[in-house]
Amino acid sequence: MTENEFEVLDELYFVQPFDYLKETLDLKISDILEALNSLYQNGLIKCLTSPDEECFHQVDIIKEGKGLYFLATKKGLMAHNTL
C-alpha cells in the first residue's frame, strides 16, 4: 500500500464524499483519484452514490469518482490496521 493510499484509507472509516477527501488531504485531485482507484480495485474500499446507497456495478473511479462517496471495507480496515 502506498503512502497516498494509506492516507486516503485513513479517512474512510466512515462514509465520506470525494469533496471531503479533497478538502482534508494535502494531495492533488489526480493523486486522490489514483489512490481511490487502486484501493477499489484491490477490494479495500467500496463506492456509494449517496451516504447509504452502495454501487453494485463496476465503477470507473477516474471518471466518476468526484461525484461518489467512499467507505473502507472490512478487508480495507484490516489492511490499514496491520501496517
C-alpha positions as CSV (number, residue, x, y, z in Angstrom):
1,M,0.0,0.0,0.0
2,T,1.4,3.4,-1.0
3,E,1.5,6.4,1.4
4,N,-1.2,8.1,-0.6
5,E,-3.5,5.0,-0.4
6,F,-2.8,4.8,3.4
7,E,-3.7,8.4,3.9
8,V,-7.0,8.1,1.8
9,L,-7.9,4.9,3.6
10,D,-7.3,6.5,7.0
11,E,-10.2,8.9,6.2
12,L,-12.7,6.2,5.2
13,Y,-13.6,4.6,8.4
14,F,-16.9,6.3,7.9
15,V,-18.7,7.2,4.6
16,Q,-17.1,10.3,3.1
17,P,-17.7,12.2,-0.1
18,F,-14.9,12.9,-2.6
19,D,-15.1,16.6,-1.7
20,Y,-14.3,15.8,2.0
21,L,-11.2,13.9,0.8
22,K,-10.2,16.8,-1.4
23,E,-10.5,19.3,1.4
24,T,-8.9,17.1,4.1
25,L,-6.0,15.6,2.4
26,D,-2.9,17.5,1.2
27,L,-2.9,15.7,-2.1
28,K,-3.7,16.6,-5.7
29,I,-7.1,15.6,-7.1
30,S,-5.4,13.2,-9.5
31,D,-3.4,11.6,-6.7
32,I,-6.6,11.1,-4.6
33,L,-8.4,9.5,-7.6
34,E,-5.5,7.2,-8.3
35,A,-5.3,6.1,-4.7
36,L,-9.1,5.5,-4.6
37,N,-8.9,3.6,-7.8
38,S,-6.2,1.3,-6.6
39,L,-7.9,0.8,-3.2
40,Y,-11.2,0.0,-5.1
41,Q,-9.5,-2.4,-7.5
42,N,-8.0,-4.3,-4.5
43,G,-11.3,-4.5,-2.7
44,L,-10.2,-2.2,0.2
45,I,-13.0,0.4,-0.3
46,K,-16.5,0.4,-1.7
47,C,-18.2,3.2,-3.7
48,L,-21.6,4.7,-2.9
49,T,-23.8,7.1,-4.9
50,S,-25.2,8.6,-1.6
51,P,-24.3,8.0,2.0
52,D,-26.5,4.9,2.1
53,E,-26.6,3.7,-1.5
54,E,-23.8,1.3,-2.5
55,C,-22.7,0.9,-6.1
56,F,-23.1,-2.7,-7.2
57,H,-21.7,-2.2,-10.7
58,Q,-18.1,-1.8,-11.7
59,V,-17.2,1.9,-11.1
60,D,-14.7,3.9,-13.2
61,I,-13.3,6.0,-10.3
62,I,-11.1,8.2,-12.5
63,K,-14.2,9.3,-14.4
64,E,-16.9,9.1,-11.8
65,G,-15.0,9.4,-8.5
66,K,-15.6,13.2,-7.9
67,G,-19.3,12.5,-7.5
68,L,-19.2,9.5,-5.3
69,Y,-18.9,8.6,-1.6
70,F,-16.4,6.0,-0.3
71,L,-16.1,3.7,2.7
72,A,-13.4,1.2,3.7
73,T,-14.4,-2.4,3.5
74,K,-13.6,-4.9,6.3
75,K,-10.6,-6.1,4.2
76,G,-9.5,-2.4,3.9
77,L,-9.8,-1.8,7.6
78,M,-7.8,-5.0,8.4
79,A,-5.1,-3.9,5.9
80,H,-4.9,-0.4,7.3
81,N,-4.6,-1.6,10.9
82,T,-1.9,-4.1,10.2
83,L,0.6,-1.5,8.8
